[in-house]
Amino acid sequence: MAILCLDIGGTKLSGAISDENNKLHSISTIPLFSGHDAKKIVTEAIIDFTDRVLDRNPEIERIGVSVPGLTDSENSVWIFSPFSGIRDLNLKECIGDKFGLPIFIENDVNSCALAEKKFGVCKDDENFMWITLSYGIGGSLVINNNLFKGTNGNAGEIGHIVVDDNGPACGCGNKGCLEAFASCNALENAFLAANPGEKKPIEELISKSFKGDKQVTEMFRDAGFMVGKAVATVANLLDIGAFVFGGVPLIYELMFDGISDGVERFAFKDTGLNIKRRKTGLGNQAALYGALTVALLGK
Ligand SMILES: [Zn+2]
């Protein structure tokens, strides 16, 4: 079945078409501009993009979408995005019905977890957690082979586990959350604090570390230790045996030693050493494969 797969990010929209073997083709990306009416801007961009793709690919039968933030997946409503402030965007009405196609949506972190189960490195894991390491730190739990979304759809928010209550302020209003130590913002801020006047984007910090910069390498290791601490907390609570990491390319590799130290320090001694830690098998296309998986699973 040909499916149009869309990944809506904070600043860009990526799209791809799947074939009958569930391979993605014709992957393309357009920038998404923000403005005072983000809902209108994003809606128009999706309509325009979808219109052009369907024009060239009339064989498409379904649309799958990964979106940041909270979703009502049953009704294909994007309820809230903390980045853009978008609220209550009914993608079934404005995209699905407009083009006469069934549309299926899911939060991007959840969709990545589903994709990892179907196509990635977690095919054989009954219980695992997906973790996105990026400007935010998100997580999604798969328990007994199913997505566990919790009472309010907020399950898996590992970025807001408090790892040190004397830590820096977090965007959620709390102090010392994992995200305040190990997100890209936190790493960029830590570098700036240690090197006044030298604001560097995360890509540059990653490159510095790969070139052997000791200070930056230590920062990634310290951030990884906090990630490992949070991972151990989840593993101890739920007996989750596998964790898979995606997000900004190469960040997991730089945090790996710290994550291992944190897990070994804080996880139960009999099970902690056996916790599987892996990077995504889907590279930077995890959310597009997520959109595909959501559309394939959709009824
Ligand atoms: Zn927080």
Residues whose N, C-alpha, C, O or C-beta is under 5 A from the ligand:
A	BS01	ZN	G159 H160 C170 G171 C172 N174 C177
